[in-house]
Amino acid sequence: MENPEKLTPESPVGSLVGEALTRGTQRLLRAIAMVENSEDDAIHQVRVSCRRLRSDLKLFRKLLAGDWADKLRTELSWLAASCGEARDLEVIAALVRDNATSEDDPDHLATILTTLTVGLDRAAARSAEAVTGDRTTRLVSTLQTVAARPKLKAKADSPCVEVLPQLLDSARGKFNDAAEKLKPWTSDDDWHEVRLLAKRVRYAADTTASVLGDEAKETAIQAARFQELLGQHQDHCAAADALHLLAKDAAGQSDAGMSFSLGRLIERHRAARKPLREEFLTLYHRP
């Protein structure tokens, strides 16, 4: 979409759909180019681009005619998942390294980090193959075609000012309903779900901010704070889970020393959840 006309509150909301899809497709293309050029953070940017596009398709789902959006969301989910293992191992390895202390056995720590890094390298190669493969090429081509002329329902002719606040309020409502139920002892899965909902609010606010202005921008900023805290929480959960798998392997090999070292690391990451939960609850319930 070249030089798109500036949208106003009175513009048809369908115009924002096409603009958002075009912007998201261009973001994905830039991320794919980063992978092709072996740039830092490339796999992560592909994953983020897919998630933002899926979020926009979900945000506008009641305006979209036909089942094309569901098919696109399925393909975007596949591509994001193809990048998931590499990104997760990258974060976990960095987290383990950054949280190491002088009390950790240096040889055991080096072995653990080497295992994670080898897994990361293999996963990154698989991710790059998926990102640069034919299936992704077809996905991008479909996105470009759809973004140029998305099939929309009659409701898409309604002014942005009538529709967008409802869409953003719906995303915020789902987040608030889930966040209200969180307690310090709530399961990791429930905390992770609230993180995903916070991310959807942020993306929805980012997408609508060009029309809704300051209110949406403030919502995006607040959601980003929540997402950051909950993201740190999820990283520690993922690290503990990954280390637990290594501990099972060590136990199977009757390596008591390594099992002990892994146990210490696991408990350290599990303990890190508590202050993050407390900080989120304080921030969320702040008047």
Stockholm file with secondary structure:
# STOCKHOLM 1.0

chainA/1-287         MENPEKLTPESPVGSLVGEALTRGTQRLLRAIAMVENSEDDAIHQVRVSCRRLRSDLKLFRKLLAGDWADKLRTELSWLAASCGEARDLEVIAALVRDNATSEDDPDHLATILTTLTVGLDRAAARSAEAVTGDRTTRLVSTLQTVAARPKLKAKADSPCVEVLPQLLDSARGKFNDAAEKLKPWTSDDDWHEVRLLAKRVRYAADTTASVLGDEAKETAIQAARFQELLGQHQDHCAAADALHLLAKDAAGQSDAGMSFSLGRLIERHRAARKPLREEFLTLYHRP
#=GR chainA/1-287 SS CCSCCCCCTTSBHHHHHHHHHHHHHHHHHHHHHHHHTTCTTHHHHHHHHHHHHHHHHHHTGGGBCSSHHHHHHHHHHHHHHHHHHHHHHHHHHHHHHHTCCTTSCHHHHHHHHHHHHHHHHHHHHHHHHHHTSHHHHHHHHHHHHHHHSCCBCGGGGSBHHHHHHHHHHHHHHHHHHHHTTCCTTSCHHHHHHHHHHHHHHHHHHHHHHHHHTHHHHHHHHHHHHHHHHHHHHHHHHHHHHHHHHHHHHHHHTTCHHHHHHHHHHHHHHHHTHHHHHHHHHHHHTCC
#=GC SS_cons         CCSCCCCCTTSBHHHHHHHHHHHHHHHHHHHHHHHHTTCTTHHHHHHHHHHHHHHHHHHTGGGBCSSHHHHHHHHHHHHHHHHHHHHHHHHHHHHHHHTCCTTSCHHHHHHHHHHHHHHHHHHHHHHHHHHTSHHHHHHHHHHHHHHHSCCBCGGGGSBHHHHHHHHHHHHHHHHHHHHTTCCTTSCHHHHHHHHHHHHHHHHHHHHHHHHHTHHHHHHHHHHHHHHHHHHHHHHHHHHHHHHHHHHHHHHHTTCHHHHHHHHHHHHHHHHTHHHHHHHHHHHHTCC
//
